[in-house]
């Protein structure tokens, strides 16, 4: 299990790693979900990245945070 986790960690794009680090510094928990994780496990090149952030106080806070990183689509805000 550790080996698999290390392989996935090494495959993270720098921007994604930065987003997750910044979210963690705010006390939020970020999880990789959806097709991105599936593609990594199947050793395919992911087409997009899906993350879930937990601990965010409100939608405005989330949108402001994500706007720093370029084009981001928010879905499933609830």
N, CA, C and O atoms as a GROMACS GRO file, in nm:
protein
  312
    1UNK      N    1   0.083  -0.120   0.000
    1UNK     CA    2   0.000   0.000   0.000
    1UNK      C    3   0.087   0.126   0.000
    1UNK      O    4   0.056   0.221  -0.071
    2UNK      N    5   0.192   0.127   0.076
    2UNK     CA    6   0.279   0.243   0.080
    2UNK      C    7   0.340   0.270  -0.057
    2UNK      O    8   0.351   0.384  -0.100
    3UNK      N    9   0.381   0.162  -0.125
    3UNK     CA   10   0.441   0.178  -0.258
    3UNK      C   11   0.342   0.243  -0.353
    3UNK      O   12   0.379   0.334  -0.427
    4UNK      N   13   0.218   0.198  -0.352
    4UNK     CA   14   0.116   0.257  -0.438
    4UNK      C   15   0.096   0.404  -0.404
    4UNK      O   16   0.087   0.487  -0.495
    5UNK      N   17   0.090   0.436  -0.276
    5UNK     CA   18   0.074   0.575  -0.236
    5UNK      C   19   0.191   0.659  -0.283
    5UNK      O   20   0.171   0.772  -0.328
    6UNK      N   21   0.312   0.608  -0.272
    6UNK     CA   22   0.430   0.682  -0.316
    6UNK      C   23   0.428   0.705  -0.466
    6UNK      O   24   0.465   0.813  -0.511
    7UNK      N   25   0.386   0.607  -0.542
    7UNK     CA   26   0.380   0.622  -0.687
    7UNK      C   27   0.279   0.729  -0.725
    7UNK      O   28   0.308   0.813  -0.811
    8UNK      N   29   0.164   0.728  -0.663
    8UNK     CA   30   0.063   0.829  -0.693
    8UNK      C   31   0.114   0.966  -0.652
    8UNK      O   32   0.097   1.063  -0.726
    9UNK      N   33   0.176   0.977  -0.536
    9UNK     CA   34   0.229   1.105  -0.489
    9UNK      C   35   0.327   1.162  -0.591
    9UNK      O   36   0.324   1.281  -0.619
   10UNK      N   37   0.413   1.080  -0.646
   10UNK     CA   38   0.513   1.126  -0.741
   10UNK      C   39   0.450   1.172  -0.872
   10UNK      O   40   0.509   1.253  -0.944
   11UNK      N   41   0.332   1.122  -0.904
   11UNK     CA   42   0.266   1.157  -1.029
   11UNK      C   43   0.182   1.284  -1.020
   11UNK      O   44   0.126   1.328  -1.120
   12UNK      N   45   0.172   1.344  -0.903
   12UNK     CA   46   0.090   1.464  -0.889
   12UNK      C   47   0.154   1.581  -0.963
   12UNK      O   48   0.273   1.609  -0.945
   13UNK      N   49   0.075   1.651  -1.045
   13UNK     CA   50   0.128   1.772  -1.108
   13UNK      C   51   0.162   1.875  -1.000
   13UNK      O   52   0.094   1.882  -0.898
   14UNK      N   53   0.266   1.954  -1.022
   14UNK     CA   54   0.307   2.053  -0.920
   14UNK      C   55   0.194   2.146  -0.879
   14UNK      O   56   0.182   2.179  -0.761
   15UNK      N   57   0.111   2.190  -0.973
   15UNK     CA   58   0.001   2.281  -0.937
   15UNK      C   59  -0.098   2.213  -0.844
   15UNK      O   60  -0.144   2.274  -0.747
   16UNK      N   61  -0.131   2.088  -0.871
   16UNK     CA   62  -0.223   2.016  -0.785
   16UNK      C   63  -0.164   2.000  -0.645
   16UNK      O   64  -0.233   2.021  -0.545
   17UNK      N   65  -0.038   1.964  -0.638
   17UNK     CA   66   0.028   1.951  -0.508
   17UNK      C   67   0.023   2.084  -0.434
   17UNK      O   68  -0.003   2.086  -0.313
   18UNK      N   69   0.047   2.194  -0.504
   18UNK     CA   70   0.043   2.327  -0.443
   18UNK      C   71  -0.098   2.359  -0.390
   18UNK      O   72  -0.112   2.410  -0.278
   19UNK      N   73  -0.200   2.331  -0.469
   19UNK     CA   74  -0.339   2.355  -0.426
   19UNK      C   75  -0.368   2.277  -0.299
   19UNK      O   76  -0.424   2.331  -0.204
   20UNK      N   77  -0.332   2.150  -0.297
   20UNK     CA   78  -0.359   2.067  -0.180
   20UNK      C   79  -0.279   2.114  -0.058
   20UNK      O   80  -0.330   2.108   0.054
   21UNK      N   81  -0.157   2.159  -0.079
   21UNK     CA   82  -0.077   2.214   0.031
   21UNK      C   83  -0.141   2.339   0.088
   21UNK      O   84  -0.152   2.354   0.210
   22UNK      N   85  -0.184   2.430   0.000
   22UNK     CA   86  -0.246   2.555   0.044
   22UNK      C   87  -0.377   2.526   0.119
   22UNK      O   88  -0.406   2.589   0.220
   23UNK      N   89  -0.454   2.432   0.068
   23UNK     CA   90  -0.580   2.395   0.134
   23UNK      C   91  -0.551   2.340   0.273
   23UNK      O   92  -0.620   2.373   0.370
   24UNK      N   93  -0.451   2.256   0.283
   24UNK     CA   94  -0.414   2.197   0.411
   24UNK      C   95  -0.369   2.304   0.510
   24UNK      O   96  -0.398   2.294   0.629
   25UNK      N   97  -0.299   2.405   0.461
   25UNK     CA   98  -0.252   2.512   0.550
   25UNK      C   99  -0.369   2.593   0.607
   25UNK      O  100  -0.354   2.660   0.709
   26UNK      N  101  -0.486   2.587   0.540
   26UNK     CA  102  -0.606   2.654   0.590
   26UNK      C  103  -0.688   2.563   0.681
   26UNK      O  104  -0.792   2.603   0.732
   27UNK      N  105  -0.640   2.441   0.701
   27UNK     CA  106  -0.712   2.346   0.785
   27UNK      C  107  -0.814   2.265   0.709
   27UNK      O  108  -0.895   2.194   0.770
   28UNK      N  109  -0.812   2.274   0.576
   28UNK     CA  110  -0.906   2.196   0.494
   28UNK      C  111  -0.842   2.063   0.458
   28UNK      O  112  -0.720   2.047   0.462
   29UNK      N  113  -0.928   1.969   0.424
   29UNK     CA  114  -0.879   1.837   0.382
   29UNK      C  115  -0.916   1.818   0.236
   29UNK      O  116  -1.032   1.829   0.199
   30UNK      N  117  -0.817   1.790   0.155
   30UNK     CA  118  -0.840   1.769   0.012
   30UNK      C  119  -0.822   1.624  -0.025
   30UNK      O  120  -0.726   1.559   0.016
   31UNK      N  121  -0.916   1.573  -0.104
   31UNK     CA  122  -0.910   1.434  -0.150
   31UNK      C  123  -0.915   1.430  -0.302
   31UNK      O  124  -0.994   1.502  -0.363
   32UNK      N  125  -0.832   1.347  -0.363
   32UNK     CA  126  -0.840   1.323  -0.506
   32UNK      C  127  -0.951   1.221  -0.528
   32UNK      O  128  -0.955   1.118  -0.460
   33UNK      N  129  -1.039   1.249  -0.623
   33UNK     CA  130  -1.153   1.162  -0.646
   33UNK      C  131  -1.176   1.145  -0.797
   33UNK      O  132  -1.110   1.208  -0.879
   34UNK      N  133  -1.269   1.060  -0.830
   34UNK     CA  134  -1.316   1.049  -0.968
   34UNK      C  135  -1.216   0.985  -1.063
   34UNK      O  136  -1.133   0.903  -1.026
   35UNK      N  137  -1.229   1.029  -1.189
   35UNK     CA  138  -1.151   0.971  -1.297
   35UNK      C  139  -1.001   0.989  -1.283
   35UNK      O  140  -0.924   0.907  -1.333
   36UNK      N  141  -0.959   1.095  -1.215
   36UNK     CA  142  -0.815   1.118  -1.197
   36UNK      C  143  -0.752   1.001  -1.122
   36UNK      O  144  -0.649   0.948  -1.164
   37UNK      N  145  -0.813   0.962  -1.013
   37UNK     CA  146  -0.757   0.852  -0.934
   37UNK      C  147  -0.766   0.721  -1.012
   37UNK      O  148  -0.673   0.641  -1.009
   38UNK      N  149  -0.877   0.699  -1.081
   38UNK     CA  150  -0.891   0.578  -1.163
   38UNK      C  151  -0.780   0.570  -1.267
   38UNK      O  152  -0.715   0.467  -1.283
   39UNK      N  153  -0.759   0.682  -1.338
   39UNK     CA  154  -0.658   0.683  -1.444
   39UNK      C  155  -0.518   0.659  -1.388
   39UNK      O  156  -0.440   0.587  -1.450
   40UNK      N  157  -0.486   0.718  -1.273
   40UNK     CA  158  -0.355   0.692  -1.212
   40UNK      C  159  -0.337   0.545  -1.178
   40UNK      O  160  -0.231   0.487  -1.202
   41UNK      N  161  -0.441   0.484  -1.123
   41UNK     CA  162  -0.431   0.343  -1.085
   41UNK      C  163  -0.417   0.253  -1.208
   41UNK      O  164  -0.354   0.148  -1.201
   42UNK      N  165  -0.475   0.296  -1.320
   42UNK     CA  166  -0.465   0.218  -1.444
   42UNK      C  167  -0.347   0.262  -1.530
   42UNK      O  168  -0.334   0.219  -1.644
   43UNK      N  169  -0.262   0.348  -1.475
   43UNK     CA  170  -0.145   0.405  -1.543
   43UNK      C  171  -0.181   0.473  -1.676
   43UNK      O  172  -0.106   0.464  -1.773
   44UNK      N  173  -0.293   0.539  -1.677
   44UNK     CA  174  -0.334   0.621  -1.791
   44UNK      C  175  -0.304   0.767  -1.759
   44UNK      O  176  -0.291   0.805  -1.643
   45UNK      N  177  -0.294   0.848  -1.863
   45UNK     CA  178  -0.275   0.991  -1.843
   45UNK      C  179  -0.412   1.054  -1.812
   45UNK      O  180  -0.503   1.046  -1.896
   46UNK      N  181  -0.429   1.114  -1.695
   46UNK     CA  182  -0.558   1.175  -1.660
   46UNK      C  183  -0.591   1.294  -1.751
   46UNK      O  184  -0.502   1.368  -1.792
   47UNK      N  185  -0.720   1.310  -1.780
   47UNK     CA  186  -0.765   1.421  -1.865
   47UNK      C  187  -0.798   1.545  -1.783
   47UNK      O  188  -0.780   1.657  -1.830
   48UNK      N  189  -0.846   1.525  -1.663
   48UNK     CA  190  -0.877   1.636  -1.573
   48UNK      C  191  -0.857   1.588  -1.430
   48UNK      O  192  -0.831   1.470  -1.405
   49UNK      N  193  -0.868   1.682  -1.339
   49UNK     CA  194  -0.842   1.650  -1.199
   49UNK      C  195  -0.966   1.684  -1.117
   49UNK      O  196  -1.019   1.794  -1.126
   50UNK      N  197  -1.011   1.589  -1.038
   50UNK     CA  198  -1.124   1.609  -0.948
   50UNK      C  199  -1.074   1.602  -0.805
   50UNK      O  200  -1.011   1.504  -0.765
   51UNK      N  201  -1.103   1.707  -0.729
   51UNK     CA  202  -1.070   1.705  -0.587
   51UNK      C  203  -1.193   1.745  -0.508
   51UNK      O  204  -1.279   1.819  -0.556
   52UNK      N  205  -1.199   1.696  -0.386
   52UNK     CA  206  -1.302   1.739  -0.291
   52UNK      C  207  -1.229   1.808  -0.177
   52UNK      O  208  -1.127   1.759  -0.128
   53UNK      N  209  -1.283   1.921  -0.135
   53UNK     CA  210  -1.226   1.994  -0.022
   53UNK      C  211  -1.327   1.995   0.092
   53UNK      O  212  -1.442   2.033   0.074
   54UNK      N  213  -1.282   1.952   0.208
   54UNK     CA  214  -1.367   1.948   0.327
   54UNK      C  215  -1.317   2.051   0.428
   54UNK      O  216  -1.197   2.074   0.442
   55UNK      N  217  -1.411   2.112   0.497
   55UNK     CA  218  -1.377   2.208   0.601
   55UNK      C  219  -1.387   2.353   0.556
   55UNK      O  220  -1.356   2.444   0.633
   56UNK      N  221  -1.430   2.375   0.434
   56UNK     CA  222  -1.443   2.511   0.381
   56UNK      C  223  -1.570   2.572   0.440
   56UNK      O  224  -1.676   2.508   0.442
   57UNK      N  225  -1.559   2.695   0.488
   57UNK     CA  226  -1.672   2.760   0.556
   57UNK      C  227  -1.788   2.794   0.462
   57UNK      O  228  -1.904   2.768   0.495
   58UNK      N  229  -1.758   2.854   0.346
   58UNK     CA  230  -1.868   2.893   0.256
   58UNK      C  231  -1.821   2.895   0.111
   58UNK      O  232  -1.701   2.885   0.082
   59UNK      N  233  -1.918   2.908   0.020
   59UNK     CA  234  -1.891   2.905  -0.124
   59UNK      C  235  -1.799   3.018  -0.169
   59UNK      O  236  -1.712   2.997  -0.253
   60UNK      N  237  -1.817   3.137  -0.114
   60UNK     CA  238  -1.734   3.250  -0.154
   60UNK      C  239  -1.588   3.226  -0.118
   60UNK      O  240  -1.498   3.257  -0.196
   61UNK      N  241  -1.565   3.172  -0.001
   61UNK     CA  242  -1.430   3.140   0.043
   61UNK      C  243  -1.366   3.039  -0.052
   61UNK      O  244  -1.249   3.053  -0.090
   62UNK      N  245  -1.442   2.938  -0.090
   62UNK     CA  246  -1.392   2.836  -0.181
   62UNK      C  247  -1.361   2.895  -0.319
   62UNK      O  248  -1.254   2.869  -0.374
   63UNK      N  249  -1.453   2.973  -0.374
   63UNK     CA  250  -1.432   3.033  -0.506
   63UNK      C  251  -1.313   3.127  -0.507
   63UNK      O  252  -1.235   3.126  -0.602
   64UNK      N  253  -1.297   3.207  -0.403
   64UNK     CA  254  -1.182   3.297  -0.395
   64UNK      C  255  -1.052   3.217  -0.391
   64UNK      O  256  -0.957   3.248  -0.462
   65UNK      N  257  -1.049   3.115  -0.308
   65UNK     CA  258  -0.929   3.031  -0.296
   65UNK      C  259  -0.894   2.968  -0.430
   65UNK      O  260  -0.778   2.975  -0.473
   66UNK      N  261  -0.992   2.908  -0.497
   66UNK     CA  262  -0.965   2.839  -0.623
   66UNK      C  263  -0.933   2.933  -0.737
   66UNK      O  264  -0.862   2.894  -0.831
   67UNK      N  265  -0.983   3.056  -0.733
   67UNK     CA  266  -0.958   3.152  -0.841
   67UNK      C  267  -0.810   3.186  -0.855
   67UNK      O  268  -0.766   3.231  -0.961
   68UNK      N  269  -0.733   3.164  -0.751
   68UNK     CA  270  -0.589   3.191  -0.755
   68UNK      C  271  -0.514   3.095  -0.846
   68UNK      O  272  -0.401   3.122  -0.885
   69UNK      N  273  -0.578   2.983  -0.881
   69UNK     CA  274  -0.509   2.877  -0.952
   69UNK      C  275  -0.553   2.861  -1.097
   69UNK      O  276  -0.520   2.761  -1.160
   70UNK      N  277  -0.626   2.957  -1.150
   70UNK     CA  278  -0.668   2.950  -1.289
   70UNK      C  279  -0.811   2.900  -1.303
   70UNK      O  280  -0.893   2.916  -1.213
   71UNK      N  281  -0.839   2.841  -1.418
   71UNK     CA  282  -0.975   2.797  -1.449
   71UNK      C  283  -1.013   2.677  -1.363
   71UNK      O  284  -0.948   2.573  -1.366
   72UNK      N  285  -1.118   2.694  -1.285
   72UNK     CA  286  -1.167   2.590  -1.196
   72UNK      C  287  -1.318   2.584  -1.208
   72UNK      O  288  -1.385   2.687  -1.208
   73UNK      N  289  -1.371   2.464  -1.218
   73UNK     CA  290  -1.516   2.446  -1.220
   73UNK      C  291  -1.557   2.389  -1.085
   73UNK      O  292  -1.502   2.289  -1.039
   74UNK      N  293  -1.654   2.454  -1.022
   74UNK     CA  294  -1.703   2.400  -0.896
   74UNK      C  295  -1.836   2.329  -0.920
   74UNK      O  296  -1.928   2.384  -0.980
   75UNK      N  297  -1.842   2.206  -0.874
   75UNK     CA  298  -1.965   2.128  -0.882
   75UNK      C  299  -1.985   2.060  -0.748
   75UNK      O  300  -1.889   2.040  -0.673
   76UNK      N  301  -2.107   2.026  -0.718
   76UNK     CA  302  -2.134   1.956  -0.593
   76UNK      C  303  -2.091   2.033  -0.471
   76UNK      O  304  -2.036   1.976  -0.377
   77UNK      N  305  -2.118   2.164  -0.471
   77UNK     CA  306  -2.074   2.250  -0.361
   77UNK      C  307  -2.134   2.208  -0.228
   77UNK      O  308  -2.077   2.238  -0.123
   78UNK      N  309  -2.245   2.142  -0.228
   78UNK     CA  310  -2.309   2.101  -0.104
   78UNK      C  311  -2.236   1.980  -0.050
   78UNK      O  312  -2.273   1.927   0.055
   0.00000   0.00000   0.00000
